[in-house]
């Protein structure tokens, strides 16, 4: 075990994979000599060389498309989008080529796409998005979103070992803010939810950075016993864990940092309405970013992103229901 | 501009490849005849209501896929476009599976999950196209990138159309392949129309000229001459294997039928079609072989019998089980890479690893 930041845990997973498996290469914009916009691959070139830590042209469709080609001839590419927002330029390759390949042709596409996502630091409309739901809606793509340093490493190993395309949503706001004990070496974190804190009066369901918002918001709400369920994986979605929490707690608040419409949380709410209705003792409550681009100026950005206060208020109201 | 070839070549007069034996030249004719015959049969099945959706063919363009695919080795990898059926045949896909594919049968290459020529048999080193063109240019580029990283003497090839040159992925792939000097061959199948859009609404400069801007070779080939296509692709492959980087081959041809079965092609001047009919790629190859004393009629009869048998087999094969509609979205086992395909060119028979001629 060693204490790593969320960012160091991601670096550690990549380094361990590059050491363990010669089929693995990491590719993206400015990730080689410069070490990446967030320094996730800082120093990698010295150990692994410029072939396996590849500075690519500024071409997101190119990054995903060539990764697919390399994957189907035996490589295990890990692509970095400099910001998750830029995946819109690689969307077609990911959704139409990678996502549908196995269903159509029986050909597996083992690629991992790292997507530094999320807001909270005045990144503005093009450096703050949480695009996970785009890919949840696209068959054939797995989507994971770690909230802790240990899961950041373990889920990245799982993603790289997976024979399918995996979107790895890494939250930029957690990079240096979150630290934790992380096991050494290669280990896999299962694509299941994790109870971040157990409770019995209400459950807050979240993933990524919102797990920490949820934990802070519910630390003490007039002594209520509040569970926090960290989804970790959005595709596959751990439906059993969600329904289990709902059954035990009867009241549910779902938090998304993503825009509210058709977000991951909307899918969770639909699941609960369909299969957990009998367990409910109040309406399913959602806290999410309204359907606006993420604004730049701090007071505007803070007005739209789910805050500790908003989550706390939502929980308080539901507990009183 | 390569888009206007003024003088159609007379049959047999085009430059021939010194690398083709008689058996190879027969193979090329055979692949083209089989492609045309299968597509004509599929069209009949379509009219009989046995092919769902629409139907797309490559009538008149057979030489482009036949000639290019014939130059590719067993370990090379191909991303095949929808008017390139001959490439599948050369790699070893059987006619019965192709007809079953068109009819959405369980024994088709995609087992009914995708239609038409949207298929590639990964066990034969091929990846099927998607409808977003030319996405496969990047996939082929990525294959070539892996070959280069691993120091393997192999290359990747993909086909795409004149319309595709307008899309961003064309630029991204050309640029990427040029920057990394990759062993990839881009075959631009210039068939004069992207659906109904003629070339002058697609580009201001002949796309073959763009190759130089990306730092590699671009050549224009008579796309209705299978031997010329073979020779250009063979040379491009040699260059790729020797570390000389990508090649853009512009195959100038003509889409003789509509975009798909429903398209009456009224936007194409009749004279243009008639002019190109004189340059039919099968007529040309047959002319050559007749001069060499090959019994072309016997070959045609043999192929017709093969197609009849394949039709019978495909019609007898089952439709997919609706209960399996949701199966296979994800791979649940090991990710297996593409396997080697058939490569009938006699030049490979003498090479020890199939990697060079």
Interface residues (C-beta under 8 A of the other chain):
Chain A: X25 X51 X52 X56 X57 X59 X61 X62 X64 X65 X66 X67 X68 X69 X70 X71 X72 X73 X74 X75 X77 X92 X93 X96 X97 X100 X101 X102 X103 X104 X105 X106 X107 X108 X109 X110 X139 X140 X142 X163 X164
Chain B: X77 X109 X110 X113 X114 X118 X119 X120 X122 X127 X128 X130 X131 X132 X135 X136 X137 X138 X139 X140 X141 X142 X143 X144 X145 X146 X147 X149 X156 X168 X169 X172 X173 X175 X176 X179 X328 X329 X330 X331 X332 X333 X334 X335 X336 X337 X338
